[in-house]
Amino acid sequence: MDKEIAQFSLEDGTKFLVEVDEPEGVAVERVAINTGQMVLQAKQTFEEAIEVVKPLASVLITKLREGLTTPASEVEVKFGLKMSAEAGAIIASVGGDVNFEITLKWKEEPSN
């Protein structure tokens, strides 16, 4: 798939560029950046785009903590995000599969 450059904005107005897959059959506005290059204009701010990830992360961590007989001292969940000019943040897949890396740690409590 061909790559394009998309411009995302932060809520404070700061703009930055992200390499994204070329949109297929979707009308995305193009804007000129300070170099004169035309880039895709993201339809959402960066904060709006990643907002969709918070409920997913919250459910994963809550279910992992609550579902264990002996709750873990630490729960770590890693997953890839892919940015899209038209859709915002998407959970990225590797080789066609979505992968979550989950690390659970138990710390031994000191004896009294």
N, C-alpha and C positions, 0 to 999 in steps of 0.2 A: 504494500500500500504506500502511495506517495505521501510525503510529509509536507506540511504547511507550517507557517508561523502564525500564532494567534496572540492577540493582545488581550490580557486580562487586566482588570483594575482592582485595586483594593478599595475599601469603603472610604478611605481618606483621599482617594483620587490618584494615588500612586499607580503608575502603569508598569507592567512588565510583560515580557514575551515568553511564550511557551511553544515548544515544538509539538504539533498535534498531527494526527492522521488527517488526510484530506477528506473533507465531508463529502458524502455520497448523496447526491440528489436533494440536498438541503440548501436552501438559500441562506447564506451567511454574509452579512455585510462586510465589505472590505474597507479599510481605512488606511490613510498614509501616516507613517510614523516620521520622526524627525529626520531620518535619512532619505525620505522620499519613497521608500519601499512600501508597497501595498501589503497589508497583512489582514488576516481574518479578525473581526471584532467579536470577542466572546459575548454571548448573550446575557451572562450573569457576572456579578463581581466574583472575585476569588472566594470571598467569605460565603456568598450564597451557594457557590458551587460545592464547597466542601461541607456545607451544613448537612447535606444528605448522609454524610458518613457518621455523624455523631450518634444517631439512633442505632445504627448497626453496631458500632463499637460498644455502646452502652449495653445493648442486649447480649452481645457475646460475653462481655466481662461479667455481667450480672448472672447469667446462666452458668458460667464456669465457676463462679464463686459459690453460688447457692446450690449447685447440683452435686457437689462433692461431699462425701461422708466426712472427710477431714479437709476443711477449707484451706486453700493454699494461702501462704503468707503474701505471695506476690503473683499477679496474673499479668502476663504480657502477651498482647496480640499484635501481630504484624501482618499487613497486607498492602499490596501495591495499589496506588491510585493512578489513573490515567486521566489526563485532562482532555476535554473536547470543547471546541469553540461553541458548538451548538447544544451540548448536553451537560456541560460542566464537569464534575468529577465522576468518574466511573471506576468501579472496582476492577482492577486490571487482572487479566488472565495470563498465564504462562503456558504456552503449548496447548491452548484451547480450554484449559481448566482453571478455575478460580482457586487460588491457593491462600490459605491462612496459615501463618506460622504461630503456634500457640506455645507459650512457655509457662509452666506452673512451677513455683518454688515453695518449698516448705522449709521454714527456719525452725530449728530445734529450740524449744523454749528452755531457758536455763533452769536447772533444778534448784529448789529452795532448800 
